């Protein structure tokens, strides 16, 4: 409930956020690994790209759906391999073979969480969470998000993408991972950690297809003795990427250009990792980065007053009131009523449960 001020429309909800439309910094291929991205150019021929699209169209129609959630900043068409049926048949093995071949060349030091040198296409299947064809038409986009965070009970590790559409088939639609803008051409294969913030910018014309292979750390090539150390390093790299995005790109993004969303997803990441105070700060900055910041501060103050009315008798109410008043002040440092109420709440003795 630390996110508790929410919007006036609902307790515990994220603030209303603009979509990030400021593009990241173009990065030369040699420098991409410093941003957590590894790329292999022309890994698939145009004919092979069309074959991949045709396979999903022919074999994966049962899961076809449009994913349109304005509140989550996404509009796309998904064609998943439902239940991994095509994967189990071996029809994707030729793709996996190419992925492994190129990954060993360019992305051997990516935080896979398993040893790619030990895998054949058939054993790589055990490290695939799902295979998915993404389709973005004109007006479609997928704003900043993460696919993994600490303590989410998944072992998601690296996102494997193949750009299937030639550049002349669409406009816009650039991929951004962290602060780095990825210039992907048809057939390019690229890898990045699922826990890194990433987005697909607005497609302004045409149709853009990509293959998404979501990998997971558990499977045939996982080294059990190293699991905890590998995941710790993975989360630390993700946290560094979040912080770099906040300190650089987010400062360039205006209220209308998604600063609130970037701060919010970093707050969720820290919250899931147990860094509650740091998460509170980012949640507050997220609310403060919206045009409704005064409303959010007022809601936190009102919730603090409500909790404070129970502070003399109910265990935990005093602490809840202090949290709410602190959030109100982090959202709006000039909220003098919240400042005075915070001082009063802090002066009250804690109520001990009996």
CORWO-V902010 format. One record per helix or strand of 3 or more residues. SS is the DSSP state (h for helix, s for strand). FROM is the first residue (numbers start at 1). TO is the last residue. If there is no record, write none. Layout:
BEGIN
SS;FROM;TO  SS;FROM;TO
END
This chain:
BEGIN
h;29;35  s;37;40  h;46;59  s;65;69  h;70;72  s;74;80  h;82;89  h;93;106  h;116;118  h;121;127  s;128;136  s;141;145  s;156;163  h;167;169  s;170;172  s;175;177  s;180;182  s;189;193  s;198;200  s;203;206  s;208;216  h;224;247  h;249;252  h;255;257  h;259;273  h;276;288  h;293;308  h;317;331  h;336;347
END
